[in-house]
Structures are given as structure tokens and as C-alpha cells.
């Protein structure tokens, strides 16, 4: 059996997919090629958590000018409604390999975006003999604790059927609300995305839980593919940070890393032309440096990239309270004074004096109340050291997110970013040292 390519037209992606089975597991796919490219190594595009085949419309149309394209949805991924909670990432990679063997695909290129990137990289690492090229965007080397807590919280909100909050949270974490001016994501786009998330039917909710658990089960990347690899993400990606993507690229022996300017985690939506041109150029062995709207980094730049994704602001008035309400009767269970060391749109560092504070009991239910403001924002505490705690904000409300953004932009409340202030202090110390030395 071998894959049969169809000619592509504008309605091709709306047709029902072909269906094949590997044992009891269903593989859904569509395969396209221009006649002059049918002999070339095809690109398999893997569906992720929120993409369906139609999501890749512009990508398919552009890449078909270079190579054949096969869109694949494995169980619980993309629009494949077959639930497969027992299949982890490595299991899915093995399933994909069995299918490519069945289709007599002796060489393939793979592309995975976000969730699909972990699957694609796992396949490429395990099956180097069949790999031609790999493209991944939004990938992690080792999921950080704060990232896992966000996924756990999203599943909790979904389980409690707070679908409107769930939808807002997904939008606020995948689309960087602090960088809307740079990414130019419109209110209409965010509202449509929100509507899609909050309207999840039961099967879609189950698939989200399955895929979140698959990601949380990943302790670290299985290994680093040796094939030619393109790693990319938006320069303002707040979900899988640019430095995390750069780390993965720096550990692959034949990888190149590119930042997509003016984009975040959903770069293929925000900077569609730049992203698609980058993919097509890479697949056709073109010069990535000539692609407009991206920045190609050296390995040294990848290894030394700044970890912080967003500036941290220092409050003019650091005083605040953290509170927590009793789940029994709704009364205030915790009301403790803290000082805000620094804050960004996504979290903060707090200092407190009460060493007997039972943080382990309240790591997921604290609310920050900065003095002199009306802001009340829920937090996840992911790290505690001595008398400090590092916290993530539990974004799940557009109105509160906008209040926080406005507060951070208000110089009455916050002065220059903490890292800039530190650099300024170091410059003053250096200047004083040189003055004394002379």
C-alpha cells in the first residue's frame, strides 16, 4: 500500500479525511501534491491541540509549490475524535511510524506546531533513518514547574465546567496580552478564539484533558534529532519561551533557530506570510536570512539568550496583601502582608515575614491585593525560598488582565523594569569604582 496524492483546490481541506487503521487506532489524513513534485520527499504536518486541517490552508498552498504535503491527525489530536488516553507521546510517535511504513514512505519531513512539536521531535529522534527535515515551533526541552501548574489549573477549570473562564485563560496564555501592540492581534481574533474554546463539546473537552496529560507526563525531551531541523517561535512567545526553544535548537546537531518578529506562540496566525515563507524556504534549501520578518540566531546566541520573556517592573509602593478564602464557609482564611519585589504581566516575586506561613496548603488559592489599587488577581505559587515566593498569575478574565496591563503601564505605580534598574545600578557602581581608581 502507498499513499495516493490528490490535486489540491480551495475546497480540498473541507472534504472528509481519508481514514486508515493501525490495529484499533484510527489515522485520519489528506495527501496533496503537484504533479511535478510527486517524486519529492513529502512533508507530514501533524495536527495539534487546537488545529484542524483547515487551519493549515495557507501553509499547504505555499508549501505545495515545493513538496507534497500530507496532513495527519492521530488519535485525540487535531480533529480525530478517537479518544486514546493510554497513548503517550512516544506511543503516538511509534503509531505514526507504523503508518508511514504502511504507506511505503521511505523518507519524510515532519512539521509539528506547539503540542505537535513534541510528537514530531520524538518521531525524528526515534526514526533517524527515515527523516529528511524537521520543523518544530513552540517546543520545550524540559517542562518547567510553573508551566505544568498552568496546564493543571486549566484542566481543573475545565473539569468544573467553567468554560467561559477556560476559554479566556487559553486565549490569555497562548496570545500574549502584554504584547498586543506589537503582535497586532485584533479584538475580533481573540473573541473568535475565545468562542471556539468556551464552546468545546464533550469529546473536545476529553481530548483537551488527554493532550494536557500527555504533555504533563513528559519529563524531558526524549532526545535530540540529528536530521536537519528548523526550530522557531515568536519573539514574544509567553507559553513556550524563546529561550526554551533556543535551548532545544542548540542541542540538536543540525538545527537552525529563527525568531518570528512581532509574534507570540501562535505566530502562524499572527505572522502568517512570514511563517509560511520561512517553512517553504527551509524545505526548498533556500536562504533563511533572506526571509523577511524573521531573525536567524547563531548557536552562541541560542546558548546565551535571556531567559526572561517580559520586563519586570518595580512598584513605587511595594506594600500588598495576599488573601485566601475558606472553602468551607467563604470567610477569609489568610490575610498576610507582603512586599512586591517585582512584577510582570505573568507573575511576581513577593517577600513576606511570617516564616510559619503554610504555603504548601495555599499554593493555588492566593489572591494578590496591591496597596492603593483595586486590582485583585489570583496566583499560583511555584517556588518558595526563605521568605520569598515566586508566583504566576492565574489569567482567566479579560477585564482583570486589562486592569493589570494598565497598572503596569502606569508610572505612578511602577517605575522602570527591574532588570534595567539593576543594570543601571551596576553601571553606577562601575563608574564609582573607576572614579576611585583614577
N, C-alpha and C positions, 0 to 999 in steps of 0.2 A: 504494500500500500504506500502511496506517496501523496504529498499534498498537491491539490489542484488549485491553481490560481484563477481568479476571476478578473475580468476587466473592471476597473473602478469607474463609478459615476457618482453624482452628488447624492443619490438616494441609497447608495450601497450600504452605508452604515446603519440604515434604519431597517434593513431586512433582518429576519430571524437568523441567528448564527447557526453554523453547522454544529452538530453535536457528535462527539466521539466518546468512547468509554475506555478507561484503563481499569480493568476489574469493575468494581461498582462505582468508580469515581468518574464524574462527567467532566469532559473538557469541551468548552464552547469556543469557537474560533471563526474568524473570517480571514481569507487569504487573497491578496491582490498583487498583481504585477503588470507592468507594461511589457509588451512582447519582447522588446529589445533588452530588457533587464532580467528576464525569467531565469537565465543561467547563473545569475549572481547570488552570493550568499544573502539569504533573507534576514530582515530584522524582525524579531519577535518582540512585540510590545505587550507587556504584562499588565493586566488590569489591577488596580489597587483597591483602596477602601471606598473611594467616592467616585471613581471614574467609570463611565461606561464606554462602549465602543465609539459612540458619537462624540465623546469628549476629545477624541484624537483626530477629528475631522481634518483640521488644518495640517496637523503633523503628517497624516497619511498622504494628503495631496502633495505636500512638498517632498517627502522622502521617497515617494513612488517614482520621482524623477531620477532617483539614484539607484535604489534597490527594491526588491519585493518586500512587502510588509505583511506580517501575519499578526493579527490581534488575537490574544488568548486570554480567556477567563478561566482560571482553575476554581475548584470548589470553594464557595464562600467569598470569592474575590470578584471585583467588578460587578457584573450583573448576573453572575452564576449563583442561582438561589439554592444550590445544594449545600446543606449545612454539613460541615466537616470539622467539628471541634477537636477531634482526635488527631488531626493532621497539623503538625508544626511546620516551621519554615523549611527545615531540612526534608521533611516528608513531601512537601509540595515541590521542592526542587527535584527530588527523585521521581515524582509523578510526572513532572514536565519532561524530564529526560526520557522516561519510558515512552511518552507521547511523541517526542521528536524522533526517537528511534523507529517507532511505528510508522511515522510519516516519511521515513527514509531521508531525514535531514542530516546530512553528514557534517555540515558546518552551519553554524548560526551566529548571528549577532543578537544581543539582548538589550532591551531598554526597560528599566523599571523606575517609576517615579514614586517618591515617598515610600509607602508601605511596599510597593513593588520593587524598590531598590534592594531591600534586604533579600528578597527571594531571588532576584536576578544575580546579585553578587554571590549568593550561596551556590546557585547552579554553576556559575562561571568558575568558582573555586573548585567544586567537586568534579567538574567535567571539562578540564582544560583542553582535552583532545578534540572537542567539537566546537570550541569557541573561536570566533573571529574577532569581534569587537563587543565591548560592553559599555553601556551608557547608564549612569545612575544619577539621580538628583535627590537631594534631601535624605542623606544616609548618615548613620551613626556608627562609630567604632564600638562603643560600649554605652548602652543607655544610662544616662545619669539618673540619680535617685529622684531629683525634682521632676524629671520627665516622666518617670514611672508613676509618680504620685498624681500627675496631671491625668494620665490615662486612667488610673484607678478611680479618680474623682469623676471623670466623665462617665465611666461605667456605672458608678453609684447613682449619679443624677439620672441616667437613662433607666436604671432599674426602678427608681422611684417615680418614673413616668413624668418627670419634669421636662417635657420635650421642648418647650419654648426656651427654657434655660439651657438645655443641652445644645440646641441649635445655635444660640447666641455664643456659647462657650466655644464650639467648634470654629465658628467664624472668627472669634477674637483671638484664638490661638494659631490658626492657620494663616489668617490675614493680619499682618502686623498693624494694629490700630494706631500705634505711636508713629507710624511712618506713612500714613495715608497721603500726605502731601507729596512725598517722593514717589510712591507707587501709583498714585492717581487712581486708586480703586474707588469706583463710584458708589454712592449710597444704594443705587439700584442693584448693582452687582452683589453687594453684601446682603441686601434684603432677599434677593433671589436665592443665594446660597443658604441663608437662614431658613427660608421657607422650605427648601429641599430637606434640610436636616430635621426640622421640627415635624415634618410630615412623614417621617420614617414609619413604614408599616412593620408588622411583627417580624417578617423574615429579614428585613433590612436591619432592624434592631438586633436580631440574633447574629447576623453577620458582623455587625459592628463589635459586639461583645467578643465574638470568636477572634476577630482580627486584632482587637486590643490585647486579648490574652496571648495571642501568638507573639506580639511584639514584647509584651512584658516577660515572656518566657525566655527571650533572647538575652543571655548573659553578656555576650560579646559577639562580634562578627566571627563566623566560623573560621574564616581565613581570607587571605588577600589574593584576588585573581591575578594571574600572570599575563593574561591577554592584554591587548591594547584597550585602555579604559579611559573614558571621559567621565569625570565627576564634576557636578555643577550644582549650584544653588543660587538663590537670590541674595544680594548683599545685605538685605535686611531680614533674612530668614530668622524668625524668633522661635521656631519649633524645633528644627534641627539646625543648630547654629553653624554659621560659615566655617568656624574653626574646626568643628566636628567633621564636616565634610572634607575639609583640607587635611585633617589627620588621616582619614581613610585614603585619600589620594596619595599622601606622602609615603604610605606603607605599601602601596601597590607598585611593583617594579616597573610597570609600563603605563603609568597613569598621567593624565594631564588634568589640572583643576582650573575651572573657569567660574568667575563670579558674574552673575547676570545683574547688570546695573539697574537700579531703580525698581527692584523686585524683592519679594519675600519668598515664603515657602511655596506659593502657588505661582511661580514665575511663568509657567506655560500658559497661564490665564492672563496675567498682567502684562507680560512682555512676550506675547505670542510670536511675533515675527522674529525677534532676536533669538528666542529659544529654538524655534524650528530651524532657522538658518544655521544655528550652531550645530544642531544634531545632523542636519544634512551635510554640512561642510565636513564634519568629522567622519561621517560614513563614506564620503567620497574622497577622503585623504586630502582635503583642502587645507588651507592655512587658517587656523582658528584666530590668529592675530588680526586677520583681515575682516572678521565678522564684527559688524557694528553693534554696540551696546553690551559687549562682554569684556571682561578683563581676565586674561590668562596669567596665572601666577606661577612662579618658579617653585621648585621643590623647597628651596630655602624659605621662601615667603610662606609656603604652606606650613612649614615646621615652626615658624615664629609668629604666626598670625595671632592677633589679640583675641583673647577668649571672650571678652565682654561684647555682647551684641548691641547693647544700648547704653547711653551715658547714664551715670548715677549722679543724682542731684543731692546736694546737701541742704537741709532745711534751715532757714534762718531761725526758726523756733523748733528745736528738736523734740519738745515735750509731746507726749502722746499717751494714750491708754490702750491696752488690749483688754477686750472683754469676751466673755463666753456665756452663753445661756444654758441653763439646766434643761436637759431633755425630758425631765420628769414633770416639772411644773412651769417651765419657761422663765423662772427667776434668774437673776444674774449670778452665775456660779464663779466667775473670775472677773476681777476688775483690778488691773495692775498697771502701775505707772511704768512707762518705758521711755527711752530716748531713741529717736530715729538717727542712726549714724549716716545712712544714705538711702536713696530710694530711686527706682526706675519705674517705668510703666509696668514691669512684670514682677517686681518684688522689692524687698527692702532688707536691710540689716538693722536689727534692733538690739539695744543694750538694756539690761534690767538688773536690779539689785537683789531681788529675792531668790537666793540660791536654792531654796526649797520648793520652788515653783514646779509643780508636777507636769512638766511639758509633755511627757510621753502620753498623758491622758488627754491632752488638748492640742496635739499637733495638727489636727484637721478641723478645729472648730473655733479658732480665734478670729476676732474682728479688730482691725486697727482703726483707732479714732484719733487722728492728729489734732492737737490742740489748736483752737482758733479756726477750725474748718468744719464744714458739715459732712465731710467725707466719712463714710463707714464702709470698709471693704474687707471681705473675708480673706483668710490666708491659710496656706499650708506651710507648716514649719518643717523644713527638710534637713536642717543641720543645727546643732547646738554645741557651743564650745564656751566653757567657763560661763560668763554672764552675757553672752551674745547669742542671738538666734538669727538664722538666715531663712527668709520666708518668701514664698511665692504668693502672688495674688490670685485668688480664685475668680477669674473673669468668667462671667456668665450673664452679664447685664450691660447692654449698650449704653444706658444712661449713666451708670456708675463709671464705666470705662471713660466716657467723655468727661465726667467730672474730674477724674484722676488726671487725664491728659491736660485739662485746663489748669489744674492746680500745679502740675509740674512746669507748665509754661509761664506761670505767674511768678515774676521775680520778687514779689512781696513775700512769697512763701519759700522759694528756693533760689539759691544762688548758683554759681557755675557748677558744671558737673564735677563730681568728687575726684575723678581721675585727673581732670585738668587742674583742679586745685592742688592736688598732690604734686603734679609736675611743676606747678608754679612755685610751691614751697621748696622743692628740690633745687630749682633754679636760684631761689633767693639764698639758700644755704651755700650753694656752689659759688655764687657771687661774693658772699661774705668771706668764704674760705680764701678765694683768690685775692680779695682786698687785704686780708690779714697777712697773707703770704708775701704780698708785694710791699 
